[in-house]
Amino acid sequence: MVENNLTGKTPVIGVVLLCRYSSSRLPGKIFMDIEGQPVISYIFERILSVVDKQNFCVATSVEPADDSIAGYCRSQNVRVFRGSLQNVADRFLQAALTANWDYAVRINGDNLFVETDVMRHLMQLAASGQYDFLSNTHNKTFPQGMSVEIVNTAFFRKAYKNFRVPEDFEHITYFFHNNKAGRFFYYDNESCPEARGLKFAIDEQKDLDLCRQLMASMKASHLQYKMKEIVQLYKTIQHDVDA
């Protein structure tokens, strides 16, 4: 990791995976099976191909339904933070503060195909200290399910005091997308324009079915498949369906 150009110190950047068991549309999706593994294990593998375990945390709720998530994290020697079910923004913030991270990367638990190249790129930019908030979602050029956002922890803590509407607390970075009061960097997808508008996030059963098809089509480790390769698999699957 590069040194912060402003302080001369190397900032600590951690990844917070936000997940809960009680999804309204697809309960328990985080543990549903794909090719012999639960969804959460694939997400772990992708994140841990970028950061060490000491810079990784799962933020789930204190509700009994999420005991299974906490237990799985312990079995994998992964740090877990438990907080509010409804106030996801506070859960994210407290997880980052507890870990004493200068920056926190936000990854959602329905993002099976975490875009690791984007994560590495945005983490390098964050380490420079030039930005308070970095996102690849603002202009919606990446598929749903490949979101990567990074926020300076101190900046988030200060901004949190101004959160007002329910979306601020539920969607974590909603406030930043509607109130540009810092040094922001928006990263757009220019290498694979056909990816825009696609959905790889797992919200419903049909999304899980698609992800199962994509994983079953892979000829190598899923870690070798980035956005372009996944989009190509998707196009092949759609062609077969339409044929």
Buried (B, 14 or more C-beta within 10 A) or exposed (E): EEEBEEEEEEBBBBBBBBBBBEBEEBEEBBBBEBEEBBBBBBBBBBBBEBBEEEBBBBBBBEBEBBBBBBEBBEEBEBBBBBBBBEBBBBBBBBBBBEBEBBBBBBBBBBBBBBBBEBBBBBBEBBBBBEBBBBBBBBEEBBBBBBBBBBBBBEBBBEBBEEBEEEBBBEBBBBBBBEEEEBEBBBBEBEEBEEBBEBBBBBBBEEBBEBBBBBBEBBEEEBEEBBBBBBBBBBEEBEEEEEE
